[in-house]
């Protein structure tokens, strides 16, 4: 099944599934460019899909990593810096 931009992007997939999709998209982009030509629109679209998947994967990796401050507040919930007040 050919990838389209709609099927290439999804929300918060596990890293293994996302890596598999990136590899599949990469293989398909190479095959598309070999069959259609490196200057074809289909080739450009295939590489755009690869790029979008890589960007989403990078974005998800950044979101998964808690900051040092979050770790501190988890360890010290009563610390003055970690208090949250409703106004």
PDB file with SEQRES, HELIX, SHEET and CRYST1 records, atoms N, CA, C and O in Angstrom:
SEQRES   1 A   87  UNK UNK UNK UNK UNK UNK UNK UNK UNK UNK UNK UNK UNK          
SEQRES   2 A   87  UNK UNK UNK UNK UNK UNK UNK UNK UNK UNK UNK UNK UNK          
SEQRES   3 A   87  UNK UNK UNK UNK UNK UNK UNK UNK UNK UNK UNK UNK UNK          
SEQRES   4 A   87  UNK UNK UNK UNK UNK UNK UNK UNK UNK UNK UNK UNK UNK          
SEQRES   5 A   87  UNK UNK UNK UNK UNK UNK UNK UNK UNK UNK UNK UNK UNK          
SEQRES   6 A   87  UNK UNK UNK UNK UNK UNK UNK UNK UNK UNK UNK UNK UNK          
SEQRES   7 A   87  UNK UNK UNK UNK UNK UNK UNK UNK UNK                          
HELIX    1 AA1 UNK A    5  UNK A    8  1                                   4    
HELIX    2 AA2 UNK A   15  UNK A   36  1                                  22    
HELIX    3 AA3 UNK A   41  UNK A   64  1                                  24    
HELIX    4 AA4 UNK A   68  UNK A   75  1                                   8    
HELIX    5 AA5 UNK A   80  UNK A   82  5                                   3    
CRYST1    1.000    1.000    1.000  90.00  90.00  90.00 P 1           1          
ATOM      1  N   UNK A   1       0.843  -1.179   0.000  1.00  0.00           N  
ATOM      2  CA  UNK A   1       0.000   0.000   0.000  1.00  0.00           C  
ATOM      3  C   UNK A   1       0.887   1.240   0.000  1.00  0.00           C  
ATOM      4  O   UNK A   1       1.727   1.391   0.888  1.00  0.00           O  
ATOM      5  N   UNK A   2       0.722   2.121  -0.965  1.00  0.00           N  
ATOM      6  CA  UNK A   2       1.541   3.320  -1.008  1.00  0.00           C  
ATOM      7  C   UNK A   2       1.221   4.237   0.168  1.00  0.00           C  
ATOM      8  O   UNK A   2       0.070   4.368   0.585  1.00  0.00           O  
ATOM      9  N   UNK A   3       2.253   4.857   0.680  1.00  0.00           N  
ATOM     10  CA  UNK A   3       2.057   5.809   1.761  1.00  0.00           C  
ATOM     11  C   UNK A   3       1.575   7.127   1.193  1.00  0.00           C  
ATOM     12  O   UNK A   3       2.009   7.537   0.116  1.00  0.00           O  
ATOM     13  N   UNK A   4       0.697   7.783   1.896  1.00  0.00           N  
ATOM     14  CA  UNK A   4       0.312   9.147   1.580  1.00  0.00           C  
ATOM     15  C   UNK A   4       0.585   9.962   2.819  1.00  0.00           C  
ATOM     16  O   UNK A   4       0.852   9.403   3.883  1.00  0.00           O  
ATOM     17  N   UNK A   5       0.524  11.260   2.701  1.00  0.00           N  
ATOM     18  CA  UNK A   5       0.789  12.105   3.847  1.00  0.00           C  
ATOM     19  C   UNK A   5      -0.218  11.832   4.957  1.00  0.00           C  
ATOM     20  O   UNK A   5       0.128  11.897   6.137  1.00  0.00           O  
ATOM     21  N   UNK A   6      -1.450  11.530   4.594  1.00  0.00           N  
ATOM     22  CA  UNK A   6      -2.471  11.257   5.599  1.00  0.00           C  
ATOM     23  C   UNK A   6      -2.165   9.973   6.377  1.00  0.00           C  
ATOM     24  O   UNK A   6      -2.389   9.919   7.586  1.00  0.00           O  
ATOM     25  N   UNK A   7      -1.658   8.944   5.701  1.00  0.00           N  
ATOM     26  CA  UNK A   7      -1.370   7.697   6.397  1.00  0.00           C  
ATOM     27  C   UNK A   7       0.008   7.717   7.041  1.00  0.00           C  
ATOM     28  O   UNK A   7       0.326   6.847   7.851  1.00  0.00           O  
ATOM     29  N   UNK A   8       0.819   8.692   6.693  1.00  0.00           N  
ATOM     30  CA  UNK A   8       2.178   8.726   7.222  1.00  0.00           C  
ATOM     31  C   UNK A   8       2.247   9.376   8.592  1.00  0.00           C  
ATOM     32  O   UNK A   8       3.123   9.036   9.387  1.00  0.00           O  
ATOM     33  N   UNK A   9       1.352  10.296   8.884  1.00  0.00           N  
ATOM     34  CA  UNK A   9       1.408  10.985  10.162  1.00  0.00           C  
ATOM     35  C   UNK A   9       0.350  10.418  11.090  1.00  0.00           C  
ATOM     36  O   UNK A   9      -0.779  10.154  10.675  1.00  0.00           O  
ATOM     37  N   UNK A  10       0.719  10.236  12.337  1.00  0.00           N  
ATOM     38  CA  UNK A  10      -0.215   9.758  13.334  1.00  0.00           C  
ATOM     39  C   UNK A  10       0.170  10.366  14.664  1.00  0.00           C  
ATOM     40  O   UNK A  10       1.136  11.123  14.749  1.00  0.00           O  
ATOM     41  N   UNK A  11      -0.579  10.041  15.699  1.00  0.00           N  
ATOM     42  CA  UNK A  11      -0.312  10.649  16.993  1.00  0.00           C  
ATOM     43  C   UNK A  11       0.343   9.659  17.925  1.00  0.00           C  
ATOM     44  O   UNK A  11      -0.180   8.568  18.150  1.00  0.00           O  
ATOM     45  N   UNK A  12       1.465  10.028  18.457  1.00  0.00           N  
ATOM     46  CA  UNK A  12       2.185   9.331  19.508  1.00  0.00           C  
ATOM     47  C   UNK A  12       2.257   7.815  19.347  1.00  0.00           C  
ATOM     48  O   UNK A  12       1.743   7.060  20.172  1.00  0.00           O  
ATOM     49  N   UNK A  13       2.885   7.403  18.301  1.00  0.00           N  
ATOM     50  CA  UNK A  13       3.138   5.969  18.105  1.00  0.00           C  
ATOM     51  C   UNK A  13       4.314   5.555  18.971  1.00  0.00           C  
ATOM     52  O   UNK A  13       5.169   6.383  19.288  1.00  0.00           O  
ATOM     53  N   UNK A  14       4.372   4.291  19.357  1.00  0.00           N  
ATOM     54  CA  UNK A  14       5.569   3.820  20.057  1.00  0.00           C  
ATOM     55  C   UNK A  14       6.793   3.993  19.169  1.00  0.00           C  
ATOM     56  O   UNK A  14       6.684   3.911  17.945  1.00  0.00           O  
ATOM     57  N   UNK A  15       7.965   4.234  19.772  1.00  0.00           N  
ATOM     58  CA  UNK A  15       9.165   4.488  18.963  1.00  0.00           C  
ATOM     59  C   UNK A  15       9.487   3.380  17.968  1.00  0.00           C  
ATOM     60  O   UNK A  15       9.948   3.671  16.865  1.00  0.00           O  
ATOM     61  N   UNK A  16       9.259   2.128  18.321  1.00  0.00           N  
ATOM     62  CA  UNK A  16       9.567   1.024  17.417  1.00  0.00           C  
ATOM     63  C   UNK A  16       8.664   1.079  16.185  1.00  0.00           C  
ATOM     64  O   UNK A  16       9.128   0.873  15.063  1.00  0.00           O  
ATOM     65  N   UNK A  17       7.400   1.350  16.387  1.00  0.00           N  
ATOM     66  CA  UNK A  17       6.462   1.436  15.262  1.00  0.00           C  
ATOM     67  C   UNK A  17       6.804   2.626  14.376  1.00  0.00           C  
ATOM     68  O   UNK A  17       6.712   2.542  13.152  1.00  0.00           O  
ATOM     69  N   UNK A  18       7.194   3.719  14.988  1.00  0.00           N  
ATOM     70  CA  UNK A  18       7.542   4.912  14.223  1.00  0.00           C  
ATOM     71  C   UNK A  18       8.807   4.666  13.396  1.00  0.00           C  
ATOM     72  O   UNK A  18       8.885   5.092  12.244  1.00  0.00           O  
ATOM     73  N   UNK A  19       9.796   3.983  13.976  1.00  0.00           N  
ATOM     74  CA  UNK A  19      11.012   3.664  13.234  1.00  0.00           C  
ATOM     75  C   UNK A  19      10.703   2.743  12.059  1.00  0.00           C  
ATOM     76  O   UNK A  19      11.273   2.906  10.981  1.00  0.00           O  
ATOM     77  N   UNK A  20       9.815   1.786  12.254  1.00  0.00           N  
ATOM     78  CA  UNK A  20       9.412   0.865  11.181  1.00  0.00           C  
ATOM     79  C   UNK A  20       8.748   1.633  10.048  1.00  0.00           C  
ATOM     80  O   UNK A  20       9.026   1.384   8.876  1.00  0.00           O  
ATOM     81  N   UNK A  21       7.874   2.560  10.397  1.00  0.00           N  
ATOM     82  CA  UNK A  21       7.197   3.354   9.369  1.00  0.00           C  
ATOM     83  C   UNK A  21       8.183   4.220   8.608  1.00  0.00           C  
ATOM     84  O   UNK A  21       8.053   4.404   7.398  1.00  0.00           O  
ATOM     85  N   UNK A  22       9.183   4.761   9.329  1.00  0.00           N  
ATOM     86  CA  UNK A  22      10.199   5.567   8.648  1.00  0.00           C  
ATOM     87  C   UNK A  22      11.006   4.712   7.677  1.00  0.00           C  
ATOM     88  O   UNK A  22      11.294   5.145   6.561  1.00  0.00           O  
ATOM     89  N   UNK A  23      11.372   3.503   8.094  1.00  0.00           N  
ATOM     90  CA  UNK A  23      12.123   2.607   7.218  1.00  0.00           C  
ATOM     91  C   UNK A  23      11.297   2.221   5.993  1.00  0.00           C  
ATOM     92  O   UNK A  23      11.810   2.187   4.874  1.00  0.00           O  
ATOM     93  N   UNK A  24      10.004   1.928   6.215  1.00  0.00           N  
ATOM     94  CA  UNK A  24       9.121   1.594   5.092  1.00  0.00           C  
ATOM     95  C   UNK A  24       9.003   2.764   4.122  1.00  0.00           C  
ATOM     96  O   UNK A  24       9.058   2.580   2.906  1.00  0.00           O  
ATOM     97  N   UNK A  25       8.839   3.970   4.666  1.00  0.00           N  
ATOM     98  CA  UNK A  25       8.714   5.156   3.822  1.00  0.00           C  
ATOM     99  C   UNK A  25      10.010   5.414   3.059  1.00  0.00           C  
ATOM    100  O   UNK A  25       9.977   5.821   1.898  1.00  0.00           O  
ATOM    101  N   UNK A  26      11.140   5.181   3.701  1.00  0.00           N  
ATOM    102  CA  UNK A  26      12.433   5.365   3.050  1.00  0.00           C  
ATOM    103  C   UNK A  26      12.597   4.383   1.884  1.00  0.00           C  
ATOM    104  O   UNK A  26      13.028   4.764   0.795  1.00  0.00           O  
ATOM    105  N   UNK A  27      12.251   3.131   2.123  1.00  0.00           N  
ATOM    106  CA  UNK A  27      12.327   2.122   1.058  1.00  0.00           C  
ATOM    107  C   UNK A  27      11.399   2.474  -0.092  1.00  0.00           C  
ATOM    108  O   UNK A  27      11.768   2.349  -1.260  1.00  0.00           O  
ATOM    109  N   UNK A  28      10.196   2.914   0.241  1.00  0.00           N  
ATOM    110  CA  UNK A  28       9.236   3.259  -0.794  1.00  0.00           C  
ATOM    111  C   UNK A  28       9.689   4.495  -1.570  1.00  0.00           C  
ATOM    112  O   UNK A  28       9.491   4.568  -2.783  1.00  0.00           O  
ATOM    113  N   UNK A  29      10.295   5.464  -0.884  1.00  0.00           N  
ATOM    114  CA  UNK A  29      10.782   6.658  -1.575  1.00  0.00           C  
ATOM    115  C   UNK A  29      11.882   6.294  -2.561  1.00  0.00           C  
ATOM    116  O   UNK A  29      11.909   6.797  -3.684  1.00  0.00           O  
ATOM    117  N   UNK A  30      12.776   5.429  -2.143  1.00  0.00           N  
ATOM    118  CA  UNK A  30      13.846   4.997  -3.056  1.00  0.00           C  
ATOM    119  C   UNK A  30      13.288   4.266  -4.269  1.00  0.00           C  
ATOM    120  O   UNK A  30      13.723   4.494  -5.398  1.00  0.00           O  
ATOM    121  N   UNK A  31      12.320   3.385  -4.025  1.00  0.00           N  
ATOM    122  CA  UNK A  31      11.714   2.634  -5.123  1.00  0.00           C  
ATOM    123  C   UNK A  31      10.943   3.560  -6.056  1.00  0.00           C  
ATOM    124  O   UNK A  31      11.019   3.417  -7.276  1.00  0.00           O  
ATOM    125  N   UNK A  32      10.207   4.501  -5.492  1.00  0.00           N  
ATOM    126  CA  UNK A  32       9.432   5.442  -6.304  1.00  0.00           C  
ATOM    127  C   UNK A  32      10.348   6.277  -7.188  1.00  0.00           C  
ATOM    128  O   UNK A  32      10.072   6.475  -8.371  1.00  0.00           O  
ATOM    129  N   UNK A  33      11.433   6.762  -6.610  1.00  0.00           N  
ATOM    130  CA  UNK A  33      12.362   7.582  -7.390  1.00  0.00           C  
ATOM    131  C   UNK A  33      13.072   6.766  -8.468  1.00  0.00           C  
ATOM    132  O   UNK A  33      13.369   7.282  -9.545  1.00  0.00           O  
ATOM    133  N   UNK A  34      13.343   5.500  -8.182  1.00  0.00           N  
ATOM    134  CA  UNK A  34      13.974   4.639  -9.183  1.00  0.00           C  
ATOM    135  C   UNK A  34      13.014   4.374 -10.341  1.00  0.00           C  
ATOM    136  O   UNK A  34      13.433   4.335 -11.498  1.00  0.00           O  
ATOM    137  N   UNK A  35      11.724   4.192 -10.035  1.00  0.00           N  
ATOM    138  CA  UNK A  35      10.736   3.888 -11.072  1.00  0.00           C  
ATOM    139  C   UNK A  35      10.263   5.125 -11.822  1.00  0.00           C  
ATOM    140  O   UNK A  35      10.131   5.100 -13.046  1.00  0.00           O  
ATOM    141  N   UNK A  36      10.006   6.211 -11.090  1.00  0.00           N  
ATOM    142  CA  UNK A  36       9.401   7.407 -11.682  1.00  0.00           C  
ATOM    143  C   UNK A  36      10.427   8.430 -12.148  1.00  0.00           C  
ATOM    144  O   UNK A  36      10.122   9.288 -12.977  1.00  0.00           O  
ATOM    145  N   UNK A  37      11.629   8.342 -11.624  1.00  0.00           N  
ATOM    146  CA  UNK A  37      12.657   9.337 -11.949  1.00  0.00           C  
ATOM    147  C   UNK A  37      12.858  10.293 -10.780  1.00  0.00           C  
ATOM    148  O   UNK A  37      11.922  10.607 -10.044  1.00  0.00           O  
ATOM    149  N   UNK A  38      14.081  10.743 -10.629  1.00  0.00           N  
ATOM    150  CA  UNK A  38      14.432  11.581  -9.482  1.00  0.00           C  
ATOM    151  C   UNK A  38      13.786  12.957  -9.523  1.00  0.00           C  
ATOM    152  O   UNK A  38      13.698  13.621  -8.490  1.00  0.00           O  
ATOM    153  N   UNK A  39      13.335  13.396 -10.679  1.00  0.00           N  
ATOM    154  CA  UNK A  39      12.730  14.725 -10.784  1.00  0.00           C  
ATOM    155  C   UNK A  39      11.202  14.675 -10.851  1.00  0.00           C  
ATOM    156  O   UNK A  39      10.565  15.699 -11.095  1.00  0.00           O  
ATOM    157  N   UNK A  40      10.610  13.503 -10.639  1.00  0.00           N  
ATOM    158  CA  UNK A  40       9.149  13.388 -10.728  1.00  0.00           C  
ATOM    159  C   UNK A  40       8.474  13.913  -9.465  1.00  0.00           C  
ATOM    160  O   UNK A  40       9.084  13.992  -8.399  1.00  0.00           O  
ATOM    161  N   UNK A  41       7.209  14.268  -9.613  1.00  0.00           N  
ATOM    162  CA  UNK A  41       6.431  14.734  -8.464  1.00  0.00           C  
ATOM    163  C   UNK A  41       6.241  13.617  -7.452  1.00  0.00           C  
ATOM    164  O   UNK A  41       6.252  13.867  -6.247  1.00  0.00           O  
ATOM    165  N   UNK A  42       6.070  12.402  -7.920  1.00  0.00           N  
ATOM    166  CA  UNK A  42       5.879  11.263  -7.012  1.00  0.00           C  
ATOM    167  C   UNK A  42       7.115  11.056  -6.138  1.00  0.00           C  
ATOM    168  O   UNK A  42       6.999  10.719  -4.960  1.00  0.00           O  
ATOM    169  N   UNK A  43       8.277  11.256  -6.708  1.00  0.00           N  
ATOM    170  CA  UNK A  43       9.522  11.127  -5.954  1.00  0.00           C  
ATOM    171  C   UNK A  43       9.599  12.210  -4.884  1.00  0.00           C  
ATOM    172  O   UNK A  43       9.967  11.929  -3.743  1.00  0.00           O  
ATOM    173  N   UNK A  44       9.259  13.431  -5.240  1.00  0.00           N  
ATOM    174  CA  UNK A  44       9.289  14.531  -4.275  1.00  0.00           C  
ATOM    175  C   UNK A  44       8.302  14.286  -3.133  1.00  0.00           C  
ATOM    176  O   UNK A  44       8.615  14.542  -1.971  1.00  0.00           O  
ATOM    177  N   UNK A  45       7.119  13.794  -3.465  1.00  0.00           N  
ATOM    178  CA  UNK A  45       6.114  13.502  -2.439  1.00  0.00           C  
ATOM    179  C   UNK A  45       6.599  12.389  -1.512  1.00  0.00           C  
ATOM    180  O   UNK A  45       6.421  12.466  -0.296  1.00  0.00           O  
ATOM    181  N   UNK A  46       7.203  11.373  -2.079  1.00  0.00           N  
ATOM    182  CA  UNK A  46       7.702  10.261  -1.268  1.00  0.00           C  
ATOM    183  C   UNK A  46       8.756  10.742  -0.275  1.00  0.00           C  
ATOM    184  O   UNK A  46       8.745  10.332   0.886  1.00  0.00           O  
ATOM    185  N   UNK A  47       9.667  11.610  -0.721  1.00  0.00           N  
ATOM    186  CA  UNK A  47      10.688  12.129   0.193  1.00  0.00           C  
ATOM    187  C   UNK A  47      10.101  13.107   1.199  1.00  0.00           C  
ATOM    188  O   UNK A  47      10.611  13.214   2.314  1.00  0.00           O  
ATOM    189  N   UNK A  48       9.043  13.822   0.834  1.00  0.00           N  
ATOM    190  CA  UNK A  48       8.356  14.693   1.800  1.00  0.00           C  
ATOM    191  C   UNK A  48       7.752  13.862   2.926  1.00  0.00           C  
ATOM    192  O   UNK A  48       7.778  14.271   4.086  1.00  0.00           O  
ATOM    193  N   UNK A  49       7.212  12.705   2.586  1.00  0.00           N  
ATOM    194  CA  UNK A  49       6.634  11.816   3.598  1.00  0.00           C  
ATOM    195  C   UNK A  49       7.720  11.330   4.551  1.00  0.00           C  
ATOM    196  O   UNK A  49       7.516  11.294   5.764  1.00  0.00           O  
ATOM    197  N   UNK A  50       8.868  10.959   4.004  1.00  0.00           N  
ATOM    198  CA  UNK A  50       9.992  10.534   4.850  1.00  0.00           C  
ATOM    199  C   UNK A  50      10.382  11.666   5.795  1.00  0.00           C  
ATOM    200  O   UNK A  50      10.588  11.443   6.988  1.00  0.00           O  
ATOM    201  N   UNK A  51      10.482  12.865   5.265  1.00  0.00           N  
ATOM    202  CA  UNK A  51      10.868  14.019   6.085  1.00  0.00           C  
ATOM    203  C   UNK A  51       9.847  14.300   7.183  1.00  0.00           C  
ATOM    204  O   UNK A  51      10.226  14.595   8.317  1.00  0.00           O  
ATOM    205  N   UNK A  52       8.567  14.211   6.864  1.00  0.00           N  
ATOM    206  CA  UNK A  52       7.515  14.437   7.866  1.00  0.00           C  
ATOM    207  C   UNK A  52       7.579  13.392   8.982  1.00  0.00           C  
ATOM    208  O   UNK A  52       7.424  13.724  10.157  1.00  0.00           O  
ATOM    209  N   UNK A  53       7.806  12.143   8.615  1.00  0.00           N  
ATOM    210  CA  UNK A  53       7.910  11.092   9.625  1.00  0.00           C  
ATOM    211  C   UNK A  53       9.119  11.311  10.522  1.00  0.00           C  
ATOM    212  O   UNK A  53       9.036  11.113  11.734  1.00  0.00           O  
ATOM    213  N   UNK A  54      10.235  11.715   9.941  1.00  0.00           N  
ATOM    214  CA  UNK A  54      11.426  11.981  10.747  1.00  0.00           C  
ATOM    215  C   UNK A  54      11.200  13.155  11.696  1.00  0.00           C  
ATOM    216  O   UNK A  54      11.639  13.117  12.846  1.00  0.00           O  
ATOM    217  N   UNK A  55      10.527  14.187  11.227  1.00  0.00           N  
ATOM    218  CA  UNK A  55      10.236  15.337  12.081  1.00  0.00           C  
ATOM    219  C   UNK A  55       9.311  14.941  13.229  1.00  0.00           C  
ATOM    220  O   UNK A  55       9.520  15.361  14.367  1.00  0.00           O  
ATOM    221  N   UNK A  56       8.307  14.149  12.941  1.00  0.00           N  
ATOM    222  CA  UNK A  56       7.377  13.698  13.984  1.00  0.00           C  
ATOM    223  C   UNK A  56       8.097  12.832  15.007  1.00  0.00           C  
ATOM    224  O   UNK A  56       7.857  12.960  16.207  1.00  0.00           O  
ATOM    225  N   UNK A  57       8.974  11.957  14.544  1.00  0.00           N  
ATOM    226  CA  UNK A  57       9.733  11.092  15.447  1.00  0.00           C  
ATOM    227  C   UNK A  57      10.615  11.933  16.376  1.00  0.00           C  
ATOM    228  O   UNK A  57      10.673  11.679  17.579  1.00  0.00           O  
ATOM    229  N   UNK A  58      11.293  12.924  15.819  1.00  0.00           N  
ATOM    230  CA  UNK A  58      12.142  13.805  16.625  1.00  0.00           C  
ATOM    231  C   UNK A  58      11.311  14.591  17.632  1.00  0.00           C  
ATOM    232  O   UNK A  58      11.712  14.765  18.783  1.00  0.00           O  
ATOM    233  N   UNK A  59      10.164  15.058  17.193  1.00  0.00           N  
ATOM    234  CA  UNK A  59       9.276  15.821  18.073  1.00  0.00           C  
ATOM    235  C   UNK A  59       8.796  14.964  19.238  1.00  0.00           C  
ATOM    236  O   UNK A  59       8.754  15.430  20.377  1.00  0.00           O  
ATOM    237  N   UNK A  60       8.437  13.727  18.964  1.00  0.00           N  
ATOM    238  CA  UNK A  60       7.980  12.823  20.019  1.00  0.00           C  
ATOM    239  C   UNK A  60       9.101  12.506  21.001  1.00  0.00           C  
ATOM    240  O   UNK A  60       8.851  12.407  22.203  1.00  0.00           O  
ATOM    241  N   UNK A  61      10.326  12.345  20.520  1.00  0.00           N  
ATOM    242  CA  UNK A  61      11.453  12.059  21.409  1.00  0.00           C  
ATOM    243  C   UNK A  61      11.701  13.222  22.363  1.00  0.00           C  
ATOM    244  O   UNK A  61      12.010  13.006  23.535  1.00  0.00           O  
ATOM    245  N   UNK A  62      11.570  14.449  21.873  1.00  0.00           N  
ATOM    246  CA  UNK A  62      11.773  15.620  22.720  1.00  0.00           C  
ATOM    247  C   UNK A  62      10.682  15.698  23.776  1.00  0.00           C  
ATOM    248  O   UNK A  62      10.966  16.036  24.925  1.00  0.00           O  
ATOM    249  N   UNK A  63       9.452  15.397  23.418  1.00  0.00           N  
ATOM    250  CA  UNK A  63       8.341  15.470  24.362  1.00  0.00           C  
ATOM    251  C   UNK A  63       8.441  14.405  25.440  1.00  0.00           C  
ATOM    252  O   UNK A  63       7.954  14.620  26.550  1.00  0.00           O  
ATOM    253  N   UNK A  64       9.048  13.276  25.156  1.00  0.00           N  
ATOM    254  CA  UNK A  64       9.122  12.178  26.115  1.00  0.00           C  
ATOM    255  C   UNK A  64      10.094  12.452  27.249  1.00  0.00           C  
ATOM    256  O   UNK A  64       9.932  11.897  28.336  1.00  0.00           O  
ATOM    257  N   UNK A  65      11.094  13.287  27.031  1.00  0.00           N  
ATOM    258  CA  UNK A  65      12.137  13.494  28.013  1.00  0.00           C  
ATOM    259  C   UNK A  65      11.725  14.586  29.004  1.00  0.00           C  
ATOM    260  O   UNK A  65      11.564  15.746  28.623  1.00  0.00           O  
ATOM    261  N   UNK A  66      11.554  14.206  30.293  1.00  0.00           N  
ATOM    262  CA  UNK A  66      11.206  15.230  31.289  1.00  0.00           C  
ATOM    263  C   UNK A  66      12.425  16.100  31.593  1.00  0.00           C  
ATOM    264  O   UNK A  66      13.565  15.652  31.467  1.00  0.00           O  
ATOM    265  N   UNK A  67      12.177  17.318  31.984  1.00  0.00           N  
ATOM    266  CA  UNK A  67      13.274  18.222  32.305  1.00  0.00           C  
ATOM    267  C   UNK A  67      13.829  17.915  33.691  1.00  0.00           C  
ATOM    268  O   UNK A  67      13.214  17.182  34.465  1.00  0.00           O  
ATOM    269  N   UNK A  68      14.979  18.473  33.995  1.00  0.00           N  
ATOM    270  CA  UNK A  68      15.579  18.316  35.321  1.00  0.00           C  
ATOM    271  C   UNK A  68      14.659  18.897  36.382  1.00  0.00           C  
ATOM    272  O   UNK A  68      14.533  18.348  37.477  1.00  0.00           O  
ATOM    273  N   UNK A  69      14.019  20.006  36.051  1.00  0.00           N  
ATOM    274  CA  UNK A  69      13.109  20.641  36.999  1.00  0.00           C  
ATOM    275  C   UNK A  69      11.916  19.730  37.303  1.00  0.00           C  
ATOM    276  O   UNK A  69      11.500  19.629  38.457  1.00  0.00           O  
ATOM    277  N   UNK A  70      11.367  19.073  36.292  1.00  0.00           N  
ATOM    278  CA  UNK A  70      10.263  18.137  36.514  1.00  0.00           C  
ATOM    279  C   UNK A  70      10.700  16.996  37.425  1.00  0.00           C  
ATOM    280  O   UNK A  70       9.952  16.586  38.313  1.00  0.00           O  
ATOM    281  N   UNK A  71      11.895  16.489  37.210  1.00  0.00           N  
ATOM    282  CA  UNK A  71      12.415  15.432  38.079  1.00  0.00           C  
ATOM    283  C   UNK A  71      12.575  15.903  39.508  1.00  0.00           C  
ATOM    284  O   UNK A  71      12.253  15.176  40.447  1.00  0.00           O  
ATOM    285  N   UNK A  72      13.082  17.141  39.680  1.00  0.00           N  
ATOM    286  CA  UNK A  72      13.230  17.708  41.014  1.00  0.00           C  
ATOM    287  C   UNK A  72      11.874  17.832  41.698  1.00  0.00           C  
ATOM    288  O   UNK A  72      11.732  17.478  42.868  1.00  0.00           O  
ATOM    289  N   UNK A  73      10.873  18.338  40.965  1.00  0.00           N  
ATOM    290  CA  UNK A  73       9.540  18.522  41.553  1.00  0.00           C  
ATOM    291  C   UNK A  73       8.874  17.184  41.862  1.00  0.00           C  
ATOM    292  O   UNK A  73       8.116  17.080  42.826  1.00  0.00           O  
ATOM    293  N   UNK A  74       9.148  16.168  41.060  1.00  0.00           N  
ATOM    294  CA  UNK A  74       8.606  14.841  41.365  1.00  0.00           C  
ATOM    295  C   UNK A  74       9.214  14.288  42.641  1.00  0.00           C  
ATOM    296  O   UNK A  74       8.532  13.620  43.419  1.00  0.00           O  
ATOM    297  N   UNK A  75      10.507  14.567  42.862  1.00  0.00           N  
ATOM    298  CA  UNK A  75      11.186  14.100  44.063  1.00  0.00           C  
ATOM    299  C   UNK A  75      10.877  14.966  45.279  1.00  0.00           C  
ATOM    300  O   UNK A  75      10.905  14.481  46.410  1.00  0.00           O  
ATOM    301  N   UNK A  76      10.584  16.242  45.053  1.00  0.00           N  
ATOM    302  CA  UNK A  76      10.351  17.200  46.138  1.00  0.00           C  
ATOM    303  C   UNK A  76       9.071  17.988  45.886  1.00  0.00           C  
ATOM    304  O   UNK A  76       9.140  19.180  45.586  1.00  0.00           O  
ATOM    305  N   UNK A  77       7.903  17.356  46.001  1.00  0.00           N  
ATOM    306  CA  UNK A  77       6.659  18.050  45.646  1.00  0.00           C  
ATOM    307  C   UNK A  77       6.331  19.241  46.546  1.00  0.00           C  
ATOM    308  O   UNK A  77       5.563  20.116  46.146  1.00  0.00           O  
ATOM    309  N   UNK A  78       6.887  19.291  47.729  1.00  0.00           N  
ATOM    310  CA  UNK A  78       6.588  20.399  48.643  1.00  0.00           C  
ATOM    311  C   UNK A  78       7.617  21.519  48.571  1.00  0.00           C  
ATOM    312  O   UNK A  78       7.527  22.480  49.336  1.00  0.00           O  
ATOM    313  N   UNK A  79       8.574  21.422  47.690  1.00  0.00           N  
ATOM    314  CA  UNK A  79       9.568  22.489  47.548  1.00  0.00           C  
ATOM    315  C   UNK A  79       8.883  23.761  47.070  1.00  0.00           C  
ATOM    316  O   UNK A  79       7.919  23.720  46.306  1.00  0.00           O  
ATOM    317  N   UNK A  80       9.396  24.877  47.534  1.00  0.00           N  
ATOM    318  CA  UNK A  80       8.775  26.164  47.211  1.00  0.00           C  
ATOM    319  C   UNK A  80       8.718  26.408  45.702  1.00  0.00           C  
ATOM    320  O   UNK A  80       7.746  26.969  45.196  1.00  0.00           O  
ATOM    321  N   UNK A  81       9.761  25.985  44.986  1.00  0.00           N  
ATOM    322  CA  UNK A  81       9.796  26.200  43.544  1.00  0.00           C  
ATOM    323  C   UNK A  81       8.734  25.411  42.795  1.00  0.00           C  
ATOM    324  O   UNK A  81       8.358  25.756  41.675  1.00  0.00           O  
ATOM    325  N   UNK A  82       8.251  24.335  43.438  1.00  0.00           N  
ATOM    326  CA  UNK A  82       7.324  23.428  42.759  1.00  0.00           C  
ATOM    327  C   UNK A  82       5.865  23.673  43.108  1.00  0.00           C  
ATOM    328  O   UNK A  82       4.976  23.019  42.563  1.00  0.00           O  
ATOM    329  N   UNK A  83       5.619  24.586  43.989  1.00  0.00           N  
ATOM    330  CA  UNK A  83       4.236  24.859  44.384  1.00  0.00           C  
ATOM    331  C   UNK A  83       3.493  25.558  43.271  1.00  0.00           C  
ATOM    332  O   UNK A  83       4.040  26.426  42.591  1.00  0.00           O  
ATOM    333  N   UNK A  84       2.248  25.178  43.089  1.00  0.00           N  
ATOM    334  CA  UNK A  84       1.384  25.772  42.082  1.00  0.00           C  
ATOM    335  C   UNK A  84       0.168  26.340  42.804  1.00  0.00           C  
ATOM    336  O   UNK A  84      -0.484  25.650  43.587  1.00  0.00           O  
ATOM    337  N   UNK A  85      -0.123  27.597  42.532  1.00  0.00           N  
ATOM    338  CA  UNK A  85      -1.235  28.269  43.191  1.00  0.00           C  
ATOM    339  C   UNK A  85      -2.298  28.600  42.168  1.00  0.00           C  
ATOM    340  O   UNK A  85      -1.993  29.058  41.067  1.00  0.00           O  
ATOM    341  N   UNK A  86      -3.548  28.367  42.531  1.00  0.00           N  
ATOM    342  CA  UNK A  86      -4.668  28.788  41.686  1.00  0.00           C  
ATOM    343  C   UNK A  86      -4.986  30.232  42.029  1.00  0.00           C  
ATOM    344  O   UNK A  86      -5.107  30.597  43.198  1.00  0.00           O  
ATOM    345  N   UNK A  87      -5.117  31.037  41.007  1.00  0.00           N  
ATOM    346  CA  UNK A  87      -5.380  32.470  41.240  1.00  0.00           C  
ATOM    347  C   UNK A  87      -6.794  32.783  40.849  1.00  0.00           C  
ATOM    348  O   UNK A  87      -7.227  33.929  40.963  1.00  0.00           O  
TER     349      UNK A  87                                                      
END                                                                             
